[in-house]
Amino acid sequence: MGDNAGAAVTPAFASLSCMYIVAIAWIYVVLLMSFTEASIVAGAATFLFYGLAPLAILLYLMGTPQRRRNRRRREALERQEETGRQAAIAEPGDDAER
């Protein structure tokens, strides 16, 4: 590995991977908690209501800024493509008038 080994890791990627590590650890802890419950139904409820539901909500909320950035980037590309199409349509007419 050279001096640029960590250059490809962006701060956004580092925070995203850290978020997933915490999520995996939380699922592991809740899974172990559900194993200690007295019945299968209580274990399933523990896993669902202490693990999956809160984690799904948290990951959805934490991913909102990235989804917003992706949507804005996609809209900007669509506007550029539309502007390019309009320019391409306008160019042949300009040449014919000259």
Backbone as JSON, one array per atom type, in Angstrom:
{
  "sequence": "MGDNAGAAVTPAFASLSCMYIVAIAWIYVVLLMSFTEASIVAGAATFLFYGLAPLAILLYLMGTPQRRRNRRRREALERQEETGRQAAIAEPGDDAER",
  "N": [[0.84, -1.18, 0.0], [0.5, 2.21, -0.8], [1.23, 5.69, -0.12], [-1.18, 6.9, -0.69], [-3.27, 5.32, 0.16], [-5.53, 5.72, 1.8], [-6.81, 7.73, 0.47], [-8.99, 7.41, -1.22], [-11.2, 7.13, 0.37], [-13.92, 8.86, 1.28], [-15.2, 11.45, 3.48], [-18.01, 11.24, 3.72], [-18.47, 8.58, 2.99], [-17.08, 7.28, 5.03], [-18.58, 8.0, 7.32], [-20.98, 6.82, 6.63], [-20.33, 4.07, 6.51], [-19.62, 3.72, 9.16], [-22.09, 4.13, 10.34], [-23.46, 1.86, 9.46], [-21.99, -0.14, 10.74], [-22.65, 0.35, 13.41], [-25.38, -0.18, 13.24], [-25.39, -2.93, 12.61], [-24.19, -3.92, 14.93], [-26.16, -3.2, 16.79], [-28.34, -4.78, 15.94], [-27.25, -7.29, 16.48], [-27.02, -7.2, 19.31], [-29.74, -6.95, 20.03], [-30.72, -9.3, 18.95], [-29.45, -11.2, 20.59], [-30.7, -10.45, 22.97], [-33.32, -11.2, 22.36], [-33.06, -13.95, 22.26], [-32.93, -14.6, 24.93], [-35.45, -14.37, 25.93], [-38.51, -15.62, 27.43], [-40.37, -17.02, 25.85], [-40.99, -17.99, 22.4], [-42.63, -16.22, 21.06], [-42.38, -13.88, 22.61], [-39.67, -13.44, 22.21], [-39.61, -12.97, 19.43], [-41.19, -10.66, 19.33], [-39.6, -8.93, 20.84], [-37.32, -8.77, 19.19], [-38.47, -7.62, 16.92], [-39.69, -5.18, 17.85], [-37.75, -3.9, 19.41], [-35.55, -4.03, 17.84], [-35.7, -4.33, 14.78], [-37.77, -2.49, 13.88], [-37.19, 0.13, 15.16], [-34.59, 0.45, 14.14], [-34.95, 0.43, 11.36], [-36.44, 2.8, 11.04], [-34.55, 4.66, 11.99], [-32.38, 4.3, 10.17], [-33.65, 5.06, 7.83], [-34.22, 7.78, 8.35], [-31.6, 8.76, 8.74], [-30.58, 8.37, 6.22], [-31.84, 10.23, 4.66], [-30.61, 12.82, 3.93], [-28.73, 11.95, 1.96], [-30.4, 10.79, 0.03], [-31.75, 13.08, -0.75], [-29.64, 14.58, -1.87], [-29.0, 12.89, -4.01], [-31.41, 13.03, -5.49], [-31.47, 15.76, -6.2], [-29.13, 15.91, -7.76], [-29.83, 14.17, -9.84], [-32.04, 15.59, -10.91], [-30.71, 17.91, -11.78], [-29.07, 16.82, -13.78], [-31.07, 15.99, -15.55], [-32.14, 18.48, -16.26], [-29.92, 19.57, -17.59], [-29.72, 17.79, -19.74], [-32.16, 18.32, -21.01], [-31.78, 21.01, -21.7], [-29.66, 20.69, -23.47], [-30.94, 19.22, -25.48], [-32.8, 21.1, -26.38], [-31.06, 23.04, -27.36], [-29.86, 21.61, -29.42], [-32.02, 21.26, -31.11], [-32.56, 23.88, -31.82], [-30.28, 24.71, -33.21], [-30.09, 23.63, -35.98], [-32.07, 25.15, -37.31], [-31.06, 27.72, -37.11], [-28.82, 27.62, -38.77], [-29.97, 27.29, -41.28], [-31.21, 29.71, -41.78], [-29.19, 31.49, -42.27]],
  "CA": [[0.0, 0.0, 0.0], [1.26, 3.44, -0.9], [0.81, 6.8, 0.72], [-2.54, 7.3, -1.05], [-4.17, 4.2, 0.44], [-6.77, 6.2, 2.37], [-7.28, 8.89, -0.29], [-10.26, 7.12, -1.87], [-12.27, 7.12, 1.36], [-14.44, 10.21, 1.51], [-15.83, 11.56, 4.8], [-19.38, 10.74, 3.67], [-18.39, 7.12, 3.0], [-16.64, 6.85, 6.36], [-19.69, 8.11, 8.25], [-21.97, 5.84, 6.23], [-19.89, 2.75, 6.93], [-19.7, 3.71, 10.61], [-23.5, 3.97, 10.68], [-23.82, 0.46, 9.25], [-21.36, -0.93, 11.8], [-23.48, 0.53, 14.6], [-26.64, -0.88, 12.99], [-25.14, -4.36, 12.73], [-23.98, -4.2, 16.36], [-27.45, -3.1, 17.48], [-29.1, -5.99, 15.59], [-26.63, -8.38, 17.22], [-27.42, -7.09, 20.73], [-31.17, -7.24, 20.15], [-30.88, -10.73, 18.67], [-29.1, -11.9, 21.83], [-31.77, -10.17, 23.93], [-34.5, -11.99, 22.0], [-32.79, -15.34, 22.61], [-33.09, -14.8, 26.37], [-36.86, -14.26, 26.32], [-39.1, -16.86, 27.93], [-41.07, -17.74, 24.79], [-40.64, -17.61, 21.04], [-43.41, -15.03, 20.73], [-41.75, -12.74, 23.28], [-38.4, -13.21, 21.52], [-39.9, -12.35, 18.14], [-41.65, -9.3, 19.59], [-38.43, -8.16, 21.26], [-36.5, -8.52, 18.02], [-39.17, -6.73, 16.02], [-39.97, -3.85, 18.39], [-36.53, -3.27, 19.92], [-34.49, -4.11, 16.85], [-35.94, -4.01, 13.37], [-38.58, -1.28, 13.67], [-36.44, 1.36, 15.41], [-33.43, 0.55, 13.26], [-35.45, 0.82, 10.04], [-36.76, 4.23, 11.11], [-33.3, 5.41, 12.13], [-31.62, 4.28, 8.92], [-34.39, 5.87, 6.86], [-34.0, 9.19, 8.67], [-30.2, 9.09, 8.53], [-30.31, 8.34, 4.78], [-32.58, 11.29, 3.98], [-29.75, 13.78, 3.22], [-28.13, 11.34, 0.77], [-31.45, 10.67, -0.97], [-32.0, 14.44, -1.24], [-28.53, 14.93, -2.77], [-29.16, 12.09, -5.23], [-32.53, 13.56, -6.25], [-31.05, 17.04, -6.78], [-28.16, 15.61, -8.81], [-30.59, 13.61, -10.96], [-32.8, 16.68, -11.52], [-29.76, 18.78, -12.49], [-28.69, 16.13, -15.02], [-32.22, 16.04, -16.45], [-32.21, 19.85, -16.79], [-28.83, 19.71, -18.56], [-30.09, 17.04, -20.93], [-33.23, 19.05, -21.67], [-31.16, 22.19, -22.3], [-28.89, 20.2, -24.62], [-31.89, 18.87, -26.55], [-33.35, 22.35, -26.94], [-30.0, 23.68, -28.14], [-29.68, 20.83, -30.64], [-33.16, 21.53, -31.99], [-32.47, 25.27, -32.28], [-29.11, 24.91, -34.08], [-30.31, 23.46, -37.42], [-32.85, 26.27, -37.83], [-30.19, 28.89, -37.21], [-27.95, 27.44, -39.94], [-30.78, 27.42, -42.51], [-31.56, 31.1, -41.99], [-27.99, 32.25, -42.66]],
  "C": [[0.88, 1.24, 0.0], [0.75, 4.49, 0.08], [-0.62, 7.21, 0.47], [-3.56, 6.21, -0.74], [-5.51, 4.68, 0.98], [-7.38, 7.35, 1.6], [-8.64, 8.65, -0.91], [-11.44, 7.15, -0.9], [-12.69, 8.56, 1.63], [-15.06, 10.27, 2.9], [-17.26, 11.04, 4.82], [-19.4, 9.21, 3.72], [-18.01, 6.6, 4.37], [-17.78, 6.93, 7.36], [-20.77, 7.11, 7.93], [-21.58, 4.44, 6.69], [-19.92, 2.63, 8.45], [-21.14, 3.51, 11.06], [-23.92, 2.51, 10.51], [-23.18, -0.45, 10.3], [-22.18, -0.85, 13.08], [-24.8, -0.22, 14.44], [-26.47, -2.39, 13.14], [-24.92, -4.75, 14.19], [-25.29, -4.16, 17.12], [-28.31, -4.33, 17.18], [-28.56, -7.19, 16.36], [-27.06, -8.36, 18.69], [-28.88, -7.46, 20.9], [-31.45, -8.71, 19.86], [-30.55, -11.55, 19.92], [-30.15, -11.65, 22.91], [-32.99, -11.04, 23.64], [-34.3, -13.47, 22.31], [-33.04, -15.61, 24.1], [-34.54, -14.69, 26.83], [-37.43, -15.63, 26.66], [-39.81, -17.66, 26.83], [-40.62, -17.22, 23.41], [-41.37, -16.34, 20.64], [-42.79, -13.79, 21.36], [-40.41, -12.41, 22.61], [-38.6, -12.53, 20.18], [-40.35, -10.91, 18.33], [-40.49, -8.41, 20.02], [-37.58, -7.8, 20.05], [-37.16, -7.5, 17.09], [-39.26, -5.31, 16.58], [-38.76, -3.15, 19.01], [-35.42, -3.21, 18.87], [-34.85, -3.59, 15.49], [-36.7, -2.71, 13.17], [-37.79, 0.0, 13.98], [-35.24, 1.54, 14.48], [-33.85, 0.96, 11.85], [-35.78, 2.31, 10.01], [-35.49, 5.06, 11.17], [-32.51, 5.45, 10.83], [-32.32, 5.08, 7.83], [-34.13, 7.35, 7.1], [-32.56, 9.62, 8.41], [-29.84, 9.11, 7.04], [-30.99, 9.44, 4.0], [-31.67, 12.31, 3.29], [-29.13, 13.21, 1.94], [-29.18, 11.18, -0.33], [-31.76, 12.04, -1.58], [-30.89, 14.87, -2.22], [-28.64, 14.16, -4.08], [-30.28, 12.64, -6.11], [-32.15, 14.87, -6.92], [-30.06, 16.83, -7.91], [-28.87, 15.07, -10.05], [-31.4, 14.69, -11.68], [-31.9, 17.63, -12.3], [-29.33, 18.13, -13.8], [-29.83, 16.15, -16.03], [-32.37, 17.42, -17.06], [-31.13, 20.08, -17.84], [-29.15, 18.99, -19.86], [-31.17, 17.77, -21.72], [-32.69, 20.3, -22.36], [-30.36, 21.81, -23.54], [-29.8, 19.83, -25.78], [-32.46, 20.13, -27.2], [-32.31, 23.06, -27.79], [-29.78, 22.94, -29.45], [-30.81, 21.06, -31.62], [-33.04, 22.93, -32.6], [-31.33, 25.47, -33.28], [-29.41, 24.7, -35.57], [-31.12, 24.6, -38.03], [-32.02, 27.51, -37.98], [-29.29, 28.8, -38.44], [-28.72, 27.67, -41.24], [-31.1, 28.87, -42.8], [-30.38, 31.91, -42.5], [-27.77, 32.23, -44.11]]
}
